[in-house]
Amino acid sequence: MNKHGILIERGDLLNNKYIVLSHIASGGMSEVYLIEEKNNLGKRWAVKITSITNKLAAKLKDEARLLSELHHSSLPHVVDFFQTEEYFYLVQEYVEGVSLSDQMALYNNQLPMETILHIGIELCEVLHYLHNQKPYPIIYRDIKPGNIMVMNNRSIKLIDFGIARRFQENLIQDTVQVGTVGFAAPEQFEKRQTDRRTDLFSLGALLYYLVSKGKYVYIAQKPIRDFNKKIPKDLEKCINKLVQLQPKDRIQDAREAKKLLLKAQEELEKPRNILQRLLLRF
């Protein structure tokens, strides 16, 4: 049962091209279904469907336009976009994996430190790509566990670009204040414009959440080391610099955060490498 009242059922034919297989999920403004091509059975895609009467329907068109211009291994690619009298349809890559929120639940909120660092590094790479789009950087604005898919090969996909926007330097503030409480930067709920540092705050809030086994930085108000005494020093430094309330006090570039996370990765692997060398002597 979907929450948006969209009357789509299994077996329906969309645009005389796609057969509906099943309902996958409900989003903030749309329903997501698994579909396959009528003339190429087994070729599967995901389709996001939004009612034309939905006040946020235009955002699906914006999302389609945005994603169609992007090509990165950590982003789903768009293959089709069409509309009927009732609905907008966005057809994109079907991401086979598990959301980070589901993975956290599966591991009782205790992910291995190696996994946390790997996710952080991959997020830095895709954020750097988005933030360096020309002529206008893309600000994602909604980093959270539910929007990160973890694949079987450990790579990630950043999904749902519903509230992403292009940064224009001459604007004083965003048109709409949006974001997910717990991960959004302070400026997302204030009369200020978001920029790449907004996404970097959310990256820090996500890392804090993962390392602390599910605590929100806003609510906990505690140093991250209080939750994990064995946290690599460079990861601690990275998180602390990312979650500063004032954008000017944060890490300013995703590459800078990635360098710290790579150093944390080396710090984590150092004792293991020493042990391996000792074992080789015997």
Backbone bond lengths (Angstrom), bond angles and torsions (degrees), N, CA, C in turn:
res aa  C-N    CA-C-N  psi(-1)  N-CA   C-N-CA  omega(-1)  CA-C   N-CA-C  phi
1 M - - - 1.475 - - 1.528 108.95 -
2 N 1.338 116.51 128.93 1.453 117.86 179.39 1.520 110.48 -97.08
3 K 1.324 116.10 159.67 1.465 120.69 -173.95 1.523 113.12 -96.00
4 H 1.334 117.35 -3.02 1.457 120.00 -177.45 1.530 113.40 -106.63
5 G 1.335 116.23 5.45 1.455 119.78 177.24 1.514 114.22 67.86
6 I 1.318 117.53 26.82 1.464 121.40 179.56 1.526 109.13 -83.81
7 L 1.319 116.42 122.81 1.471 121.99 -173.04 1.525 110.96 -90.86
8 I 1.309 115.02 74.47 1.462 122.75 177.47 1.525 107.16 -123.70
9 E 1.349 116.81 133.11 1.460 120.43 -178.23 1.525 111.14 -127.45
10 R 1.316 114.62 163.19 1.462 120.97 176.91 1.528 109.46 -58.58
11 G 1.323 115.57 133.72 1.459 120.72 -179.86 1.516 114.08 95.14
12 D 1.333 117.51 -13.96 1.470 120.19 178.40 1.528 109.89 -62.60
13 L 1.330 115.47 146.76 1.453 121.29 178.00 1.526 108.98 -104.32
14 L 1.315 116.32 121.88 1.463 121.71 -177.69 1.528 110.36 -103.77
15 N 1.320 115.43 127.10 1.465 122.04 176.84 1.532 112.34 55.77
16 N 1.339 114.66 26.61 1.477 121.63 -178.60 1.529 112.10 55.76
17 K 1.323 115.45 27.26 1.466 119.70 -172.98 1.523 114.03 -138.63
18 Y 1.343 117.33 -33.57 1.455 120.72 -173.49 1.539 111.30 -121.04
19 I 1.324 116.29 135.30 1.467 122.10 177.45 1.527 108.65 -100.19
20 V 1.330 117.28 128.98 1.466 121.62 179.50 1.525 109.54 -76.16
21 L 1.335 116.54 126.63 1.467 121.92 -179.90 1.523 112.59 -100.23
22 S 1.347 116.65 -44.72 1.463 119.09 -177.78 1.518 110.85 -166.15
23 H 1.323 114.98 162.95 1.465 121.40 175.02 1.521 108.01 -87.83
24 I 1.332 116.61 131.14 1.468 120.27 -177.68 1.521 111.89 -98.51
25 A 1.337 116.42 -50.77 1.466 119.05 -173.68 1.521 110.92 -163.74
26 S 1.332 114.44 165.05 1.462 122.03 173.05 1.514 108.51 -112.61
27 G 1.343 116.05 133.94 1.456 120.62 178.12 1.510 110.83 -109.83
28 G 1.334 115.90 -171.32 1.449 120.13 -178.02 1.515 113.81 -66.56
29 M 1.340 116.18 -28.08 1.467 118.81 -178.46 1.521 112.26 -135.29
30 S 1.324 118.48 -0.61 1.460 120.01 -173.56 1.526 112.39 -147.52
31 E 1.326 114.07 167.42 1.456 122.45 171.78 1.519 108.07 -109.81
32 V 1.327 115.86 146.26 1.460 120.34 -178.80 1.525 109.18 -117.85
33 Y 1.340 115.40 129.78 1.462 121.41 -178.92 1.523 110.49 -124.75
34 L 1.326 114.91 151.94 1.463 121.44 172.26 1.526 106.98 -89.95
35 I 1.330 116.69 129.68 1.457 121.18 -179.20 1.527 109.66 -132.36
36 E 1.330 116.44 163.74 1.458 120.11 172.10 1.525 109.23 -136.82
37 E 1.312 115.78 155.83 1.459 120.39 -177.47 1.531 110.66 -72.14
38 K 1.315 116.57 134.83 1.464 122.00 -178.74 1.524 111.27 -61.29
39 N 1.327 116.49 -39.62 1.470 120.43 -176.59 1.520 113.60 -97.26
40 N 1.321 116.08 9.67 1.463 120.32 178.63 1.523 108.11 -150.60
41 L 1.324 115.40 66.35 1.463 121.12 -175.90 1.530 110.38 -56.31
42 G 1.306 114.81 135.31 1.456 120.59 -176.45 1.514 112.08 101.03
43 K 1.344 116.15 -18.70 1.462 120.44 175.98 1.519 107.56 -85.31
44 R 1.330 116.03 105.09 1.464 120.96 -170.84 1.523 113.27 -109.06
45 W 1.324 113.98 146.29 1.458 122.19 178.68 1.521 108.85 -137.97
46 A 1.316 115.98 169.24 1.471 121.55 171.45 1.522 107.20 -108.61
47 V 1.327 116.94 140.51 1.458 119.76 177.05 1.527 109.43 -123.71
48 K 1.318 115.51 129.66 1.466 121.79 174.32 1.519 107.21 -96.99
49 I 1.328 116.07 127.91 1.462 120.52 -176.37 1.528 109.10 -122.11
50 T 1.319 115.24 128.12 1.465 121.37 179.00 1.521 109.45 -127.61
51 S 1.325 115.92 139.19 1.457 120.46 177.21 1.529 110.01 -68.37
52 I 1.319 116.79 138.10 1.458 121.33 178.59 1.526 111.09 -60.99
53 T 1.336 116.74 -27.44 1.468 120.27 -178.99 1.525 112.63 -79.10
54 N 1.328 117.21 -11.06 1.459 121.25 178.95 1.526 109.36 -66.60
55 K 1.321 117.06 131.47 1.464 121.50 -178.44 1.527 112.40 -60.40
56 L 1.336 115.84 -23.71 1.465 119.74 -178.29 1.525 112.40 -98.49
57 A 1.338 116.55 9.29 1.463 120.12 -176.02 1.525 112.71 -57.61
58 A 1.310 116.95 -36.23 1.470 120.36 -179.26 1.526 111.45 -60.03
59 K 1.335 116.28 -26.53 1.461 119.92 -179.20 1.526 111.43 -67.15
60 L 1.346 117.11 -29.96 1.459 119.06 177.21 1.527 110.22 -67.11
61 K 1.321 116.47 -37.27 1.467 120.59 176.28 1.528 109.99 -65.70
62 D 1.333 115.66 -40.37 1.468 119.87 177.64 1.521 110.57 -62.97
63 E 1.348 115.46 -41.61 1.463 120.72 -179.77 1.520 110.41 -63.24
64 A 1.331 116.55 -42.95 1.460 121.07 179.41 1.521 110.70 -61.35
65 R 1.323 115.94 -45.26 1.463 121.53 -179.31 1.535 110.83 -63.23
66 L 1.335 115.20 -42.13 1.464 120.82 -177.88 1.528 111.13 -66.26
67 L 1.349 116.13 -51.68 1.456 120.32 -176.17 1.526 112.79 -66.74
68 S 1.325 116.59 -29.47 1.466 119.52 -179.35 1.521 111.94 -66.14
69 E 1.325 116.64 -19.94 1.463 121.34 -178.96 1.534 112.66 -95.34
70 L 1.332 116.92 -4.31 1.458 120.65 -174.78 1.529 111.58 -107.84
71 H 1.326 115.59 143.11 1.463 120.82 179.40 1.525 108.72 -141.05
72 H 1.305 116.02 98.08 1.463 121.90 -179.10 1.528 108.04 -148.76
73 S 1.317 116.49 143.74 1.465 120.56 -175.81 1.525 113.27 -62.99
74 S 1.333 117.20 -20.81 1.474 119.97 -179.61 1.523 112.61 -97.25
75 L 1.337 117.00 12.51 1.466 121.19 178.43 1.529 109.29 -124.79
76 P 1.334 118.23 140.39 1.469 120.21 175.98 1.520 109.77 -71.75
77 H 1.333 116.91 142.21 1.463 118.30 179.81 1.533 111.00 -97.81
78 V 1.316 114.57 144.63 1.466 122.29 -178.51 1.522 109.38 -88.37
79 V 1.349 115.92 137.58 1.467 119.04 -179.90 1.525 112.85 -116.68
80 D 1.347 117.43 -19.41 1.461 118.82 -176.39 1.526 110.29 -163.47
81 F 1.327 115.22 153.28 1.459 121.40 174.30 1.527 107.97 -150.97
82 F 1.349 116.36 128.54 1.457 119.77 179.87 1.526 108.71 -153.26
83 Q 1.321 116.01 172.82 1.459 119.84 179.94 1.526 111.18 -146.03
84 T 1.328 114.87 156.86 1.459 122.60 173.64 1.523 106.96 -119.26
85 E 1.307 116.95 -170.48 1.460 119.73 177.73 1.521 112.05 -66.40
86 E 1.354 116.31 -22.70 1.467 120.36 -175.21 1.524 114.62 -106.41
87 Y 1.346 116.82 -34.89 1.463 119.32 -168.56 1.527 113.41 -134.44
88 F 1.372 113.79 156.11 1.457 123.03 165.52 1.528 107.14 -100.85
89 Y 1.336 116.95 142.46 1.463 121.83 -179.57 1.528 109.52 -127.05
90 L 1.328 116.23 127.55 1.469 121.86 174.98 1.524 107.89 -118.25
91 V 1.327 116.13 112.25 1.468 121.81 -178.83 1.521 108.43 -98.94
92 Q 1.333 115.18 126.25 1.460 118.97 -178.12 1.515 110.68 -144.78
93 E 1.310 115.16 173.52 1.459 122.57 179.06 1.527 110.85 -50.28
94 Y 1.323 116.11 134.08 1.461 120.71 174.37 1.525 108.14 -85.38
95 V 1.303 115.33 113.49 1.460 120.96 -176.15 1.528 109.85 -87.86
96 E 1.324 115.88 110.14 1.464 121.01 -179.77 1.528 108.92 -91.10
97 G 1.277 115.83 103.61 1.454 121.26 -179.65 1.513 109.03 -173.92
98 V 1.311 116.12 -165.47 1.464 121.26 178.77 1.530 107.72 -123.60
99 S 1.311 116.50 140.43 1.461 118.59 178.72 1.524 109.58 -67.60
100 L 1.314 115.99 152.77 1.461 120.39 179.13 1.527 110.64 -62.28
101 S 1.323 117.48 -32.71 1.473 119.87 177.61 1.519 110.40 -64.73
102 D 1.338 117.19 -40.75 1.471 120.47 177.87 1.526 110.96 -69.21
103 Q 1.337 116.14 -36.77 1.460 119.49 178.32 1.530 111.05 -65.00
104 M 1.325 116.35 -38.89 1.469 120.37 176.65 1.526 110.11 -60.69
105 A 1.314 116.28 -44.31 1.473 120.52 179.83 1.530 110.31 -64.03
106 L 1.331 116.25 -40.02 1.455 121.62 -179.43 1.525 111.79 -62.24
107 Y 1.343 116.14 -35.72 1.464 121.35 -178.64 1.532 112.18 -100.16
108 N 1.321 116.01 19.14 1.466 120.89 178.78 1.528 111.79 54.35
109 N 1.336 115.07 40.90 1.478 123.57 178.52 1.527 113.75 64.68
110 Q 1.324 117.90 19.20 1.468 120.10 -177.06 1.523 110.14 -123.55
111 L 1.307 116.16 80.65 1.461 120.41 177.33 1.529 110.43 -81.53
112 P 1.328 117.61 145.34 1.468 119.83 175.78 1.531 110.22 -60.56
113 M 1.322 116.66 147.21 1.457 120.90 -179.60 1.527 111.25 -60.02
114 E 1.348 116.83 -35.11 1.464 120.25 178.43 1.526 110.76 -60.61
115 T 1.334 116.41 -39.70 1.464 121.23 179.91 1.524 110.94 -67.30
116 I 1.333 116.76 -42.47 1.467 121.59 179.87 1.524 110.40 -60.70
117 L 1.327 116.44 -45.15 1.467 120.30 -179.66 1.528 111.37 -65.82
118 H 1.326 115.89 -40.43 1.467 120.04 179.40 1.533 110.94 -61.50
119 I 1.322 116.68 -44.49 1.467 121.52 178.35 1.531 110.18 -62.96
120 G 1.328 116.12 -44.61 1.461 120.51 179.83 1.519 112.63 -60.28
121 I 1.327 116.40 -43.13 1.470 120.97 -179.42 1.530 110.44 -65.41
122 E 1.317 117.37 -43.25 1.476 119.77 179.44 1.532 111.05 -65.96
123 L 1.325 117.47 -35.82 1.468 120.18 176.85 1.530 110.29 -65.63
124 C 1.312 117.07 -39.59 1.473 120.26 177.18 1.526 110.53 -59.31
125 E 1.330 116.38 -40.63 1.466 120.23 -178.51 1.523 111.89 -65.15
126 V 1.338 116.44 -44.81 1.468 118.24 -178.45 1.526 110.79 -73.28
127 L 1.326 118.18 -32.86 1.470 120.39 176.77 1.526 110.43 -66.47
128 H 1.320 116.39 -40.48 1.467 119.37 177.24 1.526 109.97 -59.91
129 Y 1.318 117.01 -41.22 1.472 121.67 178.09 1.532 110.58 -61.85
130 L 1.325 117.25 -48.16 1.467 121.14 -178.70 1.524 111.62 -65.17
131 H 1.325 115.66 -43.28 1.465 120.37 -175.87 1.525 113.63 -70.85
132 N 1.327 116.57 -11.66 1.462 119.71 -179.05 1.529 112.97 -113.85
133 Q 1.324 115.94 22.01 1.456 120.12 173.29 1.530 109.83 -69.98
134 K 1.322 116.25 145.59 1.460 121.99 -179.99 1.527 109.81 -114.77
135 P 1.325 119.95 145.03 1.473 126.13 0.63 1.526 113.65 -82.49
136 Y 1.356 116.83 -11.24 1.457 119.18 -177.31 1.533 111.09 -122.15
137 P 1.333 117.71 126.88 1.467 120.81 175.00 1.529 110.70 -59.52
138 I 1.328 115.92 150.97 1.455 120.82 176.97 1.523 108.95 -103.25
139 I 1.326 116.11 125.61 1.464 122.07 177.69 1.527 106.94 -103.27
140 Y 1.313 116.68 118.97 1.463 121.53 -173.60 1.533 112.56 -71.55
141 R 1.321 117.46 -47.86 1.469 125.78 171.93 1.528 116.88 71.71
142 D 1.330 118.71 6.64 1.469 117.40 -178.01 1.526 112.90 -147.10
143 I 1.335 116.29 44.10 1.464 119.62 175.54 1.520 109.21 -69.45
144 K 1.329 115.96 122.02 1.466 122.57 177.63 1.528 107.38 -163.58
145 P 1.326 118.24 161.27 1.471 120.72 -176.70 1.529 114.01 -55.95
146 G 1.328 117.88 -35.55 1.462 120.47 -178.16 1.514 114.03 -70.05
147 N 1.335 117.49 -16.46 1.464 121.19 -179.43 1.521 113.43 -103.18
148 I 1.339 115.61 10.68 1.467 120.30 179.09 1.524 108.16 -120.04
149 M 1.318 115.67 117.95 1.464 120.70 178.23 1.524 108.83 -98.36
150 V 1.341 115.83 133.43 1.460 121.80 178.95 1.527 107.47 -105.90
151 M 1.318 115.94 121.53 1.457 121.65 -177.14 1.533 110.98 -85.81
152 N 1.329 115.17 170.20 1.468 120.29 -179.75 1.527 112.10 -63.01
153 N 1.343 117.01 -28.58 1.465 120.44 -179.74 1.535 112.20 -90.27
154 R 1.350 116.48 11.90 1.461 125.10 176.81 1.529 113.36 79.71
155 S 1.329 118.17 -5.67 1.457 119.42 176.20 1.524 108.86 -72.86
156 I 1.334 116.93 164.72 1.456 120.04 -178.01 1.525 111.25 -120.95
157 K 1.330 115.04 160.03 1.462 122.60 171.77 1.524 106.96 -129.26
158 L 1.316 115.37 131.22 1.463 121.24 175.86 1.527 107.06 -93.28
159 I 1.323 117.04 116.47 1.466 120.55 -174.58 1.531 111.22 -112.93
160 D 1.305 115.76 169.82 1.468 125.01 175.71 1.531 112.65 64.22
161 F 1.318 115.18 89.49 1.460 122.20 178.48 1.527 111.29 -98.95
162 G 1.326 115.86 27.57 1.464 121.05 -175.50 1.518 115.28 -59.55
163 I 1.343 118.01 -30.85 1.476 118.78 -179.27 1.527 112.41 -117.68
164 A 1.335 116.52 12.66 1.468 119.67 175.63 1.530 109.14 -66.09
165 R 1.331 116.27 154.10 1.461 120.29 -179.86 1.521 110.01 -147.18
166 R 1.332 114.15 159.67 1.458 119.73 174.35 1.528 109.01 -89.79
167 F 1.302 116.01 134.12 1.469 121.40 -178.40 1.518 110.28 -82.49
168 Q 1.333 115.44 128.23 1.463 121.10 174.43 1.525 108.18 -123.98
169 E 1.289 116.17 120.29 1.470 122.46 -168.50 1.526 114.07 -62.04
170 N 1.311 117.85 -25.68 1.462 119.35 -175.04 1.528 114.17 -83.20
171 L 1.328 116.99 -3.91 1.467 119.42 179.88 1.522 110.69 -82.24
172 I 1.326 115.72 143.57 1.465 121.11 179.26 1.524 110.49 -85.56
173 Q 1.343 116.90 -38.20 1.457 120.80 -177.71 1.517 109.90 -148.60
174 D 1.358 115.75 164.12 1.458 120.58 176.43 1.521 109.81 -70.74
175 T 1.336 115.68 154.67 1.465 120.41 177.77 1.530 110.17 -65.44
176 V 1.349 115.69 -40.16 1.465 121.02 -178.56 1.522 108.56 -132.11
177 Q 1.328 116.51 137.78 1.460 121.33 176.39 1.536 108.28 -87.78
178 V 1.331 116.48 112.67 1.454 120.93 -177.77 1.524 110.42 -139.47
179 G 1.339 114.97 163.07 1.454 121.00 178.54 1.507 110.02 152.47
180 T 1.332 116.29 170.04 1.456 121.80 -179.79 1.524 109.39 -101.58
181 V 1.323 115.98 118.43 1.466 120.97 179.88 1.530 109.19 -57.57
182 G 1.325 115.76 134.09 1.454 120.83 -177.86 1.515 111.46 107.98
183 F 1.341 115.95 -30.04 1.461 120.71 -179.32 1.531 112.82 -125.43
184 A 1.318 117.58 -21.33 1.469 121.36 -178.03 1.527 110.97 -73.12
185 A 1.326 115.48 147.67 1.466 121.54 177.32 1.525 109.69 -75.07
186 P 1.338 117.46 154.99 1.479 120.67 -179.04 1.517 113.67 -53.31
187 E 1.343 117.57 -38.48 1.469 119.71 -176.10 1.526 113.28 -67.29
188 Q 1.342 117.38 -14.39 1.459 119.32 178.62 1.524 112.09 -71.74
189 F 1.324 116.91 -17.59 1.457 120.54 179.62 1.525 111.58 -114.08
190 E 1.319 115.16 11.64 1.459 120.67 179.23 1.521 109.34 -120.42
191 K 1.299 116.74 171.86 1.471 120.65 -179.27 1.519 110.30 -84.77
192 R 1.338 113.82 62.04 1.466 120.73 177.67 1.521 108.79 -134.13
193 Q 1.315 116.41 158.87 1.458 119.44 177.56 1.527 110.07 -84.35
194 T 1.323 116.28 141.00 1.456 121.25 174.55 1.528 109.24 -83.48
195 D 1.334 115.79 151.03 1.456 120.29 175.36 1.523 108.12 -146.01
196 R 1.323 117.62 -167.93 1.467 120.50 -174.91 1.536 111.96 -58.33
197 R 1.326 117.63 -28.50 1.464 120.97 179.78 1.528 111.75 -69.55
198 T 1.325 116.06 -21.26 1.469 121.12 175.28 1.524 109.37 -65.37
199 D 1.325 116.56 -47.45 1.467 120.79 177.55 1.524 111.18 -63.85
200 L 1.344 116.88 -34.73 1.458 119.71 -179.31 1.529 111.31 -68.91
201 F 1.343 117.09 -35.17 1.466 119.41 173.66 1.526 109.21 -60.66
202 S 1.331 117.00 -46.38 1.466 120.82 -178.46 1.524 111.56 -63.31
203 L 1.344 116.60 -35.21 1.464 120.46 174.68 1.524 109.55 -60.57
204 G 1.331 116.67 -45.38 1.461 120.72 178.66 1.518 112.04 -63.89
205 A 1.333 116.87 -41.21 1.468 121.02 178.83 1.525 110.50 -64.10
206 L 1.336 116.57 -36.54 1.468 120.55 177.81 1.523 110.42 -67.64
207 L 1.330 117.82 -45.81 1.470 120.89 179.16 1.528 110.46 -61.81
208 Y 1.324 116.41 -40.33 1.470 121.55 176.99 1.532 109.11 -59.07
209 Y 1.309 116.51 -45.76 1.469 123.00 -179.22 1.529 111.19 -61.14
210 L 1.332 116.21 -43.34 1.465 120.31 -178.05 1.528 111.60 -70.01
211 V 1.328 116.18 -44.25 1.467 120.22 -178.17 1.534 111.45 -69.03
212 S 1.325 116.86 -36.30 1.477 121.43 -176.77 1.521 112.89 -84.68
213 K 1.322 116.68 5.60 1.464 122.68 179.75 1.529 112.27 63.91
214 G 1.331 115.40 41.53 1.453 119.55 171.71 1.511 116.81 104.08
215 K 1.332 117.79 18.80 1.473 120.36 179.51 1.538 109.27 -98.20
216 Y 1.339 115.38 144.67 1.463 120.88 177.88 1.521 109.50 -92.59
217 V 1.319 116.91 134.38 1.455 120.92 -176.69 1.522 111.83 -59.92
218 Y 1.338 117.57 -36.87 1.470 121.55 179.09 1.528 111.54 -60.72
219 I 1.330 114.85 -43.04 1.467 120.37 -173.06 1.525 111.52 -83.99
220 A 1.327 116.32 -43.10 1.465 120.03 -175.40 1.526 112.08 -64.69
221 Q 1.337 116.99 -45.02 1.462 121.66 179.72 1.534 111.58 53.03
222 K 1.341 115.69 39.98 1.464 121.13 179.91 1.525 109.72 -131.88
223 P 1.336 117.02 151.20 1.469 119.19 174.55 1.525 109.48 -59.30
224 I 1.313 116.65 142.57 1.454 120.72 -176.60 1.532 111.87 -61.62
225 R 1.333 117.55 -28.90 1.469 120.39 -179.95 1.530 111.64 -65.64
226 D 1.323 118.41 -22.49 1.470 120.97 176.80 1.523 111.48 -61.39
227 F 1.327 116.77 -25.12 1.461 120.82 -177.67 1.521 112.78 -96.63
228 N 1.330 116.36 -20.06 1.459 119.41 -179.07 1.531 109.02 -152.44
229 K 1.327 115.45 100.26 1.472 120.80 -176.21 1.532 112.18 -66.87
230 K 1.336 117.62 -19.16 1.464 120.85 -176.34 1.525 113.10 -97.79
231 I 1.317 117.58 11.26 1.455 120.88 -179.53 1.528 110.28 -60.90
232 P 1.341 118.38 131.54 1.477 119.75 176.50 1.531 110.41 -57.11
233 K 1.315 116.13 140.56 1.469 120.50 -175.33 1.527 112.86 -59.61
234 D 1.331 116.61 -36.79 1.463 119.02 -178.90 1.528 111.85 -72.85
235 L 1.319 117.87 -28.92 1.463 120.27 174.16 1.525 109.53 -69.80
236 E 1.318 116.27 -42.68 1.469 120.95 176.59 1.528 110.21 -58.78
237 K 1.333 116.07 -45.78 1.467 121.16 179.65 1.526 110.48 -61.79
238 C 1.314 116.14 -42.62 1.464 121.29 -179.26 1.529 110.96 -61.79
239 I 1.318 117.00 -48.81 1.463 121.10 -179.47 1.521 110.71 -61.33
240 N 1.323 116.44 -47.32 1.471 120.48 -178.36 1.529 112.35 -59.13
241 K 1.334 115.85 -37.83 1.469 119.42 -178.89 1.528 112.23 -78.45
242 L 1.311 117.23 -25.37 1.464 120.54 -179.31 1.525 112.68 -77.60
243 V 1.327 117.70 -35.45 1.470 120.19 -172.30 1.530 113.81 -94.74
244 Q 1.314 116.79 22.92 1.456 119.73 174.01 1.536 109.57 -65.78
245 L 1.319 117.17 139.98 1.459 120.69 -176.20 1.527 112.50 -67.03
246 Q 1.327 117.66 -35.67 1.453 121.34 179.73 1.537 110.16 -91.10
247 P 1.325 118.02 125.71 1.466 120.56 -179.13 1.529 114.17 -52.31
248 K 1.336 117.75 -36.51 1.466 120.93 -177.56 1.527 112.57 -67.03
249 D 1.342 116.75 -19.69 1.463 121.12 -178.62 1.530 112.80 -91.65
250 R 1.315 116.97 -6.25 1.464 121.18 -176.69 1.534 111.66 -87.25
251 I 1.320 115.17 168.65 1.457 120.29 164.13 1.524 106.52 -57.12
252 Q 1.330 116.62 136.46 1.458 120.60 -171.96 1.524 114.73 -97.33
253 D 1.319 116.87 -11.84 1.467 119.61 -173.53 1.532 108.93 -145.41
254 A 1.338 116.63 141.09 1.469 121.46 -178.77 1.520 111.68 -61.61
255 R 1.329 117.36 -29.58 1.469 119.84 179.10 1.523 111.68 -65.90
256 E 1.325 116.35 -34.38 1.467 120.18 178.20 1.525 110.41 -66.04
257 A 1.340 116.20 -41.16 1.465 120.46 177.56 1.526 110.26 -65.18
258 K 1.325 116.33 -40.59 1.470 120.38 -179.77 1.524 111.10 -61.81
259 K 1.331 117.84 -40.11 1.468 121.05 179.08 1.523 111.04 -59.55
260 L 1.325 116.45 -43.59 1.465 120.45 179.13 1.524 111.07 -65.35
261 L 1.335 117.02 -39.42 1.463 120.44 -179.85 1.530 111.22 -68.94
262 L 1.316 117.07 -35.47 1.468 120.39 176.21 1.523 110.80 -66.88
263 K 1.328 117.14 -38.92 1.468 120.98 176.49 1.528 110.21 -65.59
264 A 1.338 116.67 -37.45 1.468 121.18 176.91 1.528 110.29 -64.23
265 Q 1.331 115.28 -37.51 1.463 120.75 178.48 1.528 110.16 -63.80
266 E 1.325 116.15 -43.07 1.472 120.89 177.68 1.523 110.41 -63.47
267 E 1.335 115.84 -41.83 1.468 121.26 179.20 1.528 110.68 -60.59
268 L 1.316 115.64 -38.04 1.466 121.17 -178.40 1.531 110.91 -71.04
269 E 1.327 116.03 -34.96 1.462 120.79 -175.88 1.528 113.06 -84.56
270 K 1.327 117.24 -17.30 1.464 121.28 -175.00 1.537 112.97 -57.15
271 P 1.349 120.39 -51.53 1.472 119.49 179.65 1.526 112.22 -60.04
272 R 1.333 116.54 -35.70 1.463 121.00 -179.95 1.525 110.42 -66.26
273 N 1.332 116.40 -40.62 1.463 120.33 179.74 1.526 111.17 -67.48
274 I 1.331 116.52 -38.41 1.467 120.92 177.68 1.523 110.07 -63.15
275 L 1.337 116.35 -43.74 1.462 121.38 179.48 1.529 110.45 -62.44
276 Q 1.319 117.54 -41.90 1.458 120.85 -179.90 1.527 110.70 -62.92
277 R 1.336 116.92 -40.19 1.468 120.02 179.10 1.523 111.05 -65.93
278 L 1.329 116.68 -38.19 1.464 120.41 178.25 1.525 111.41 -65.34
279 L 1.350 115.03 -41.12 1.472 119.27 -179.79 1.521 111.70 -65.67
280 L 1.345 116.68 -32.43 1.462 120.38 -179.29 1.525 112.15 -68.30
281 R 1.338 116.57 -18.55 1.466 120.16 179.86 1.523 112.45 -75.90
282 F 1.328 115.80 -18.34 1.467 119.11 -176.14 1.523 111.50 -103.78
